[in-house]
Amino acid sequence: MISYRHRCVFVHQRKCAGISIMRAFGLCSPSDSTPELDWYFMNDGLLHGEVPPPDFFKFAVVRNPYDRFVSGWQYVESLRQRPLRDVLLHLPEPSYFPDWRSDPYTHVSRLQRDTLYRDGHLIVDHLIRFEQLQEGFDHVCDVVGLPHQTLPHLNASAGRRPYREYFTDEADRQLFLQHFRPDFEAFGYSP
Protein backbone atom coordinates (compact mmCIF):
# COMPACT_ATOMS: atom_id res chain seq x y z
CA MET A 1 0.00 0.00 0.00
CA ILE A 2 1.23 3.48 -0.74
CA SER A 3 -0.21 6.66 0.73
CA TYR A 4 0.95 9.81 -1.01
CA ARG A 5 -1.02 11.93 1.45
CA HIS A 6 0.87 10.45 4.42
CA ARG A 7 4.08 9.78 2.49
CA CYS A 8 4.35 6.17 3.57
CA VAL A 9 4.44 2.62 2.25
CA PHE A 10 2.97 -0.38 4.04
CA VAL A 11 4.37 -3.75 2.98
CA HIS A 12 1.47 -6.14 3.49
CA GLN A 13 2.33 -9.58 4.86
CA ARG A 14 -0.62 -11.96 4.58
CA LYS A 15 -2.38 -12.71 7.87
CA CYS A 16 -0.63 -9.81 9.61
CA ALA A 17 -3.40 -7.18 9.99
CA GLY A 18 -3.08 -5.87 6.44
CA ILE A 19 -6.77 -5.28 5.78
CA SER A 20 -7.17 -3.54 9.17
CA ILE A 21 -4.27 -1.19 8.41
CA MET A 22 -5.41 -0.45 4.87
CA ARG A 23 -8.87 0.36 6.21
CA ALA A 24 -7.30 2.75 8.75
CA PHE A 25 -5.75 4.60 5.79
CA GLY A 26 -9.15 4.72 4.08
CA LEU A 27 -8.26 2.21 1.38
CA CYS A 28 -11.00 -0.33 2.16
CA SER A 29 -14.62 0.51 2.71
CA PRO A 30 -16.15 -0.64 6.02
CA SER A 31 -18.54 -2.95 4.15
CA ASP A 32 -15.85 -4.58 2.01
CA SER A 33 -12.54 -6.05 3.13
CA THR A 34 -11.20 -5.89 -0.43
CA PRO A 35 -8.87 -2.93 -0.91
CA GLU A 36 -8.71 -0.95 -4.11
CA LEU A 37 -6.28 -2.81 -6.34
CA ASP A 38 -4.66 0.47 -7.37
CA TRP A 39 -3.30 0.69 -3.84
CA TYR A 40 -1.48 -2.60 -4.05
CA PHE A 41 1.96 -1.03 -4.35
CA MET A 42 4.65 -3.37 -2.95
CA ASN A 43 1.94 -5.93 -2.26
CA ASP A 44 4.57 -8.65 -2.40
CA GLY A 45 7.35 -6.63 -0.83
CA LEU A 46 10.53 -6.95 -2.83
CA LEU A 47 9.38 -9.94 -4.84
CA HIS A 48 8.03 -7.90 -7.76
CA GLY A 49 10.81 -5.36 -7.90
CA GLU A 50 8.81 -2.27 -6.99
CA VAL A 51 10.91 0.37 -5.28
CA PRO A 52 9.35 2.72 -2.75
CA PRO A 53 10.07 6.45 -2.93
CA PRO A 54 13.24 6.91 -0.88
CA ASP A 55 11.82 9.64 1.37
CA PHE A 56 8.60 7.75 2.25
CA PHE A 57 8.29 6.09 5.66
CA LYS A 58 8.14 2.32 5.12
CA PHE A 59 6.60 -0.11 7.60
CA ALA A 60 5.33 -3.67 7.87
CA VAL A 61 3.80 -6.03 10.39
CA VAL A 62 5.43 -9.36 11.25
CA ARG A 63 3.87 -12.16 13.25
CA ASN A 64 5.05 -15.17 15.20
CA PRO A 65 5.64 -17.71 12.41
CA TYR A 66 3.63 -20.44 14.14
CA ASP A 67 0.65 -18.15 14.67
CA ARG A 68 0.78 -16.75 11.14
CA PHE A 69 0.99 -20.25 9.65
CA VAL A 70 -2.02 -21.52 11.61
CA SER A 71 -4.01 -18.41 10.73
CA GLY A 72 -3.23 -18.86 7.03
CA TRP A 73 -3.84 -22.61 7.08
CA GLN A 74 -7.25 -22.10 8.67
CA TYR A 75 -8.05 -19.15 6.37
CA VAL A 76 -7.35 -20.77 2.98
CA GLU A 77 -10.37 -22.85 2.07
CA SER A 78 -8.39 -25.40 0.06
CA LEU A 79 -6.16 -26.19 3.07
CA ARG A 80 -8.23 -25.86 6.23
CA GLN A 81 -9.61 -29.40 6.17
CA ARG A 82 -6.20 -30.99 5.64
CA PRO A 83 -4.30 -32.27 8.70
CA LEU A 84 -1.38 -30.16 9.93
CA ARG A 85 1.24 -32.75 9.07
CA ASP A 86 -0.10 -33.15 5.53
CA VAL A 87 0.10 -29.38 4.98
CA LEU A 88 3.63 -29.29 6.41
CA LEU A 89 4.73 -32.18 4.20
CA HIS A 90 3.19 -30.56 1.11
CA LEU A 91 3.56 -26.82 1.61
CA PRO A 92 1.96 -24.80 -1.18
CA GLU A 93 4.46 -23.74 -3.84
CA PRO A 94 4.58 -20.37 -5.60
CA SER A 95 2.33 -20.27 -8.64
CA TYR A 96 0.11 -17.87 -10.48
CA PHE A 97 -3.05 -17.56 -8.44
CA PRO A 98 -5.62 -15.11 -9.81
CA ASP A 99 -7.20 -14.25 -6.45
CA TRP A 100 -4.66 -12.98 -3.91
CA ARG A 101 -7.27 -13.34 -1.14
CA SER A 102 -7.02 -17.12 -1.20
CA ASP A 103 -3.53 -17.80 -2.57
CA PRO A 104 -2.23 -20.74 -0.50
CA TYR A 105 1.45 -19.89 -1.00
CA THR A 106 1.33 -16.26 0.13
CA HIS A 107 -0.93 -17.05 3.09
CA VAL A 108 0.85 -20.17 4.31
CA SER A 109 4.29 -20.95 2.86
CA ARG A 110 5.94 -17.69 1.88
CA LEU A 111 8.50 -16.51 4.40
CA GLN A 112 7.95 -13.07 5.86
CA ARG A 113 11.69 -12.45 5.54
CA ASP A 114 11.57 -12.89 1.77
CA THR A 115 9.34 -9.85 1.28
CA LEU A 116 11.21 -7.59 3.72
CA TYR A 117 14.93 -8.17 3.14
CA ARG A 118 17.19 -7.33 0.21
CA ASP A 119 20.84 -8.32 0.25
CA GLY A 120 20.60 -9.03 3.97
CA HIS A 121 19.12 -5.61 4.81
CA LEU A 122 15.65 -4.83 6.08
CA ILE A 123 13.84 -2.59 3.59
CA VAL A 124 11.38 -0.98 6.00
CA ASP A 125 11.98 1.75 8.54
CA HIS A 126 9.70 0.26 11.16
CA LEU A 127 8.47 -3.25 11.97
CA ILE A 128 5.32 -3.71 14.02
CA ARG A 129 4.96 -6.98 15.86
CA PHE A 130 1.46 -8.35 15.43
CA GLU A 131 1.53 -9.19 19.12
CA GLN A 132 1.82 -5.45 19.90
CA LEU A 133 -0.20 -4.29 16.92
CA GLN A 134 -2.05 -1.33 18.41
CA GLU A 135 1.03 0.13 20.08
CA GLY A 136 3.06 -0.27 16.89
CA PHE A 137 0.33 1.24 14.73
CA ASP A 138 0.01 4.21 17.11
CA HIS A 139 3.73 4.87 16.51
CA VAL A 140 3.18 4.77 12.73
CA CYS A 141 0.26 7.21 13.13
CA ASP A 142 2.53 9.59 15.07
CA VAL A 143 5.22 9.42 12.38
CA VAL A 144 2.92 9.90 9.35
CA GLY A 145 0.36 12.27 10.90
CA LEU A 146 -2.61 9.92 10.88
CA PRO A 147 -5.01 10.31 13.84
CA HIS A 148 -4.82 7.43 16.32
CA GLN A 149 -7.60 4.89 15.88
CA THR A 150 -8.32 1.47 17.27
CA LEU A 151 -7.57 -1.19 14.69
CA PRO A 152 -10.39 -3.70 14.25
CA HIS A 153 -9.64 -7.43 14.01
CA LEU A 154 -10.67 -8.14 10.41
CA ASN A 155 -10.28 -11.19 8.17
CA ALA A 156 -9.91 -13.51 11.16
CA SER A 157 -9.96 -17.28 10.71
CA ALA A 158 -13.18 -18.50 12.32
CA GLY A 159 -12.96 -21.05 15.11
CA ARG A 160 -9.18 -21.05 15.26
CA ARG A 161 -7.53 -22.21 18.48
CA PRO A 162 -4.22 -20.82 19.79
CA TYR A 163 -1.31 -22.03 17.66
CA ARG A 164 0.30 -23.96 20.53
CA GLU A 165 -2.65 -26.35 20.52
CA TYR A 166 -1.81 -27.39 16.94
CA PHE A 167 1.91 -27.92 17.48
CA THR A 168 1.84 -30.54 20.22
CA ASP A 169 3.86 -33.14 18.28
CA GLU A 170 7.64 -32.61 18.16
CA ALA A 171 7.82 -34.11 14.65
CA ASP A 172 5.39 -31.44 13.41
CA ARG A 173 7.45 -28.70 15.06
CA GLN A 174 10.61 -29.98 13.38
CA LEU A 175 8.90 -30.13 9.97
CA PHE A 176 7.72 -26.58 10.52
CA LEU A 177 11.19 -25.32 11.50
CA GLN A 178 12.80 -26.90 8.44
CA HIS A 179 10.98 -24.32 6.33
CA PHE A 180 10.23 -21.40 8.66
CA ARG A 181 13.43 -21.11 10.75
CA PRO A 182 14.62 -18.05 8.73
CA ASP A 183 11.60 -16.06 9.95
CA PHE A 184 12.37 -16.91 13.58
CA GLU A 185 15.96 -15.78 13.08
CA ALA A 186 15.12 -12.62 11.11
CA PHE A 187 12.48 -11.32 13.51
CA GLY A 188 13.64 -12.62 16.88
CA TYR A 189 10.83 -15.03 17.63
CA SER A 190 11.59 -18.07 19.76
CA PRO A 191 11.21 -21.39 17.94
ROVEXSE-93003 format. One record per atom (N, C-alpha, C): x, y, z; residue in three letters. Coordinates in steps of 0.02 Angstrom, whole numbers, plus 50000, padded with zeros to 5 digits. Atoms other than C-alpha are relative to their C-alpha. Layout:
// residues N
XYZALA...
END
This chain:
// residues 191
500424994150000MET500005000050000MET500455006250000MET499644993649999ILE500615017449963ILE499505005550015ILE500414994149985SER499905033350037SER500415006249984SER499644993850017TYR500485049149950TYR499835005550049TYR500214995049951ARG499495059650073ARG500434999750063ARG499625000849938HIS500435052350221HIS500734998149987HIS499315001350020ARG502045048950124ARG500294993850034ARG499775006249970CYS502185030950179CYS499824994049955CYS500125006350034VAL502225013150113VAL499914994650053VAL500125005749957PHE501494998150202PHE500104993749959PHE499885006450033VAL502194981250149VAL499554994950034VAL500535004349973HIS500734969350175HIS500224992750000HIS499905007249991GLN501164952150243GLN499324996950009GLN500655003349991ARG499694940250229ARG499924997650072ARG500195002149934LYS498814936450393LYS500385003950054LYS499664995749953CYS499684950950480CYS499675006950004CYS500394993849989ALA498304964150500ALA499995004749940ALA499974995750059GLY498464970750322GLY499355003549983GLY500654997050017ILE496614973650289ILE499825005250053ILE500144995249947SER496424982350458SER500405006449990SER499584994150009ILE497874994050421ILE499795003849937ILE500224996550061MET497294997750243MET499345003750012MET500644996649984ARG495565001850310ARG500145006350042ARG499834994249959ALA496355013750438ALA500255005849956ALA499774994950047PHE497135023050290PHE499455001849950PHE500554998450044GLY495435023650204GLY500014996449934GLY499935003450064LEU495875011050069LEU499524994249992LEU500525005250004CYS494504998350108CYS499375003150030CYS500624997549972SER492695002650135SER499804995650060SER500215004149942PRO491924996850301PRO499594993949981PRO500435005650019SER490734985350207SER500364994949957SER499645004550045ASP492084977150100ASP500724999550023ASP499315000949979SER493734969750156SER500484999649941SER499575000250059THR494404970549978THR500255007149985THR499734993350015PRO495574985449954PRO499985001449926PRO499944998050069GLU495654995249795GLU500654997349972GLU499405003150028LEU496864986049683LEU500535005149980LEU499514994850017ASP497675002449631ASP500475001450058ASP499594998549941TRP498355003549808TRP500464994250018TRP499605005849983TYR499264987049798TYR500735000849979TYR499294998750010PHE500984994849783PHE500404995950050PHE499575004349958MET502334983149853MET499594994750035MET500425005149970ASN500974970449887ASN500394993750017ASN499585005849986ASP502294956749880ASP500695002250021ASP499354997749977GLY503684966849958GLY500485000849943GLY499484999450051LEU505264965349858LEU499944995049943LEU500035005550048LEU504694950349758LEU499825002249930LEU500184997750067HIS504014960549612HIS500425006049977HIS499524995050022GLY505414973249605GLY499785007250007GLY500204993049991GLU504414988749650GLU500455003250052GLU499564996349955VAL505465001949736VAL499615005850030VAL500374994549970PRO504675013649862PRO500385006649993PRO499664993650001PRO505035032249853PRO500485000450060PRO499505000449947PRO506625034549956PRO499835004150062PRO500154995849943ASP505915048250068ASP499344998150035ASP500625002249968PHE504305038850113PHE500174995550059PHE499945004449942PHE504145030450283PHE499734993149981PHE500205006850019LYS504075011650256LYS499914995850063LYS500125004249942PHE503304999550380PHE499654993549980PHE500325006650011ALA502674981650393ALA499824997150068ALA500175003949941VAL501904969850519VAL500274993049991VAL499785007050000VAL502724953250562VAL499644996550058VAL500395003949952ARG501934939250662ARG500394993750018ARG499705006249980ASN502524924250760ASN499874994949944ASN500105004450057PRO502824911550620PRO499504994350013PRO500505005249986TYR501814897850707TYR499295002849994TYR500674997149998ASP500324909250734ASP499785002149930ASP500174998050069ARG500394916250557ARG499834994049957ARG500135006150039PHE500494898850482PHE499314997150016PHE500655002849981VAL498994892450581VAL499435004449975VAL500514995450024SER498004908050537SER499894999149924SER500045001050072GLY498394905750351GLY499714993349982GLY500245006850013TRP498084886950354TRP499254999650011TRP500725000249986GLN496374889550433GLN499605004949957GLN500344995050043TYR495974904350318TYR499894997549929TYR500035002150070VAL496334896250149VAL499544993949994VAL500525005250005GLU494814885850103GLU500284993349975GLU499745006250028SER495814873050003SER500454996250048SER499545003249953LEU496924869150153LEU499694998350068LEU500225000449930ARG495894870750312ARG499764993250022ARG500235006749981GLN495194853050308GLN500564994850000GLN499445004650002ARG496904845150282ARG500354999850067ARG499645000549936PRO497854838650435PRO500655004149998PRO499404995949995LEU499314849250496LEU500604996649968LEU499415003350026ARG500624836350454ARG499974999549924ARG500075000350072ASP499954834350277ASP500175006749968ASP499844993350026VAL500054853150249VAL500755001350006VAL499284999049990LEU501824853550321LEU500414995849951LEU499635004250047LEU502374839150210LEU499915002249927LEU500164997750068HIS501594847250056HIS499845007450000HIS500124992849997LEU501784865950081LEU499855002749930LEU500154997150065PRO500984876049941PRO500625003449970PRO499444997150038GLU502234881349808GLU499775006449966GLU500194993950037PRO502294898249720PRO499704998149932PRO500315001050065SER501164898749568SER499565006049986SER500464994650016TYR500064910749476TYR499324998250031TYR500655001149968PHE498474912249578PHE499615006349990PHE500344993850019PRO497194924549510PRO499685003950057PRO500324996549945ASP496404928749677ASP500465000250061ASP499524999449945TRP497674935149805TRP499684998550067TRP500335001149935ARG496364933349943ARG500024992850022ARG500005007149980SER496494914449940SER500614996249974SER499395003150026ASP498234911049871ASP500344996050056ASP499715004149946PRO498894896349975PRO500735001650015PRO499294998749988TYR500734900549950TYR500105006450041TYR499874993749965THR500664918750006THR499715000050071THR500315000249934HIS499534914850154HIS500334994950047HIS499765005449958VAL500424899250216VAL500764999049995VAL499315002350008SER502144895250143SER500525005549994SER499504994850014ARG502974911650094ARG500295002750065ARG499664997349941LEU504254917450220LEU499905007650004LEU500064992749990GLN503974934750293GLN500665003449981GLN499344997250014ARG505844937750277ARG500105001549926ARG499894999250072ASP505784935650088ASP499715006449972ASP500304993850026THR504674950850064THR500295006350032THR499774994249962LEU505604962050186LEU500765001150000LEU499274999450001TYR507474959150157TYR500265000049929TYR499634999950063ARG508594963450011ARG500745000150017ARG499285000449988ASP510424958450013ASP500175000250074ASP499885000449928GLY510304954850199GLY499795006150039GLY500214993949965HIS509564971950241HIS499245000749999HIS500724998849993LEU507824975850304LEU499825006249959LEU500184994550045ILE506924987050179ILE499515005050032ILE500484995449969VAL505694995150300VAL500335003850057VAL499744995849946ASP505995008850427ASP499754997750068ASP500315001949936HIS504855001350558HIS499624993449992HIS500365006349997LEU504244983850599LEU499535000250060LEU500495000749946ILE502664981550701ILE499944992550013ILE500155007049983ARG502484965150793ARG499254999450007ARG500715001349997PHE500734958250771PHE499774999550073PHE500175001149930GLU500764954050956GLU499965006650039GLU500074993349972GLN500914972750995GLN499745004849946GLN500244996550059LEU499904978650846LEU499775007150014LEU500274993349988GLN498984993450921GLN500545004950018GLN499444995549980GLU500525000751004GLU500445001749940GLU499594998750059GLY501534998750844GLY499655004449949GLY500364995850047PHE500175006250737PHE499935007250025PHE500014993349971ASP500015021050856ASP500645003749984ASP499354997050017HIS501875024350826HIS500005002249926HIS500034998350072VAL501595023850636VAL499565006249992VAL500454994250005CYS500135036050656CYS500375006450021CYS499624994249978ASP501265047950753ASP500505002349947ASP499494998450050VAL502615047150619VAL499695003049937VAL500284997850064VAL501465049550468VAL499445005150006VAL500524995049991GLY500185061350545GLY499294997549991GLY500675002950003LEU498695049650544LEU499725000050071LEU500285000249933PRO497505051550692PRO499994992950028PRO500035006649968HIS497595037250816HIS499294997249993HIS500645003450004GLN496205024550794GLN500114992750021GLN499965007049980THR495845007350863THR499924995749939THR500035004550057LEU496214994050735LEU499524994450014LEU500455005749991PRO494814981550712PRO500354993549982PRO499745006550019HIS495184962950700HIS499584997449942HIS500365001950061LEU494664959350520LEU500324993849969LEU499745005650040ASN494864944150408ASN500254994250044ASN499785005249954ALA495044932550558ALA499774993149977ALA500195006950015SER495024913650536SER499514997650053SER500535001949953ALA493414907550616ALA500174993550036ALA499935006149961GLY493524894750756GLY500714997750011GLY499305001949993ARG495414894850763ARG500215000050073ARG499735000649932ARG496234888950924ARG500705003250001ARG499324997449995PRO497894895950990PRO500504995249965PRO499545004150040TYR499354889850883TYR500344994550039TYR499665005149960ARG500154880251026ARG499604993550003ARG500435006049998GLU498674868251026GLU500074995849937GLU499905003750062TYR499094863150847TYR500694996749998TYR499315002450003PHE500964860450874PHE500184996250064PHE499865004049941THR500924847351011THR500484994349985THR499565005550020ASP501934834350914ASP500685002849979ASP499324997650015GLU503824836950908GLU500184999149927GLU499865001150072ALA503914829550732ALA499705005549957ALA500314994550036ASP502704842850671ASP500395006450009ASP499604994049987ARG503724856550753ARG500644999949958ARG499375000550038GLN505314850150669GLN499875001049925GLN500184998850070LEU504454849450499LEU499895007449987LEU500144992950006PHE503864867150526PHE500655004049998PHE499384996249996LEU505594873450575LEU500464998949940LEU499595001150060GLN506404865550422GLN499875005549948GLN500174994950049HIS505494878450317HIS500015007150029HIS500134993349973PHE505124893050433PHE500535002850047PHE499484997749954ARG506714894450538ARG500275007049980ARG499754993350017PRO507314909750437PRO499575005750027PRO500424994749971ASP505804919750498ASP500125000850075ASP499844999549929PHE506184915550679PHE500655003950010PHE499354996749995GLU507984921150654GLU499965007449980GLU500034993150025ALA507564936950555ALA499635004650048ALA500434995649961PHE506244943450675PHE500024998750075PHE499895000949929GLY506824936950844GLY499464996250038GLY500485004149965TYR505424924950882TYR500344993650024TYR499725006049972SER505794909750988SER499684993849969SER500285006050031PRO505604893150897PRO499784995050053PRO
END
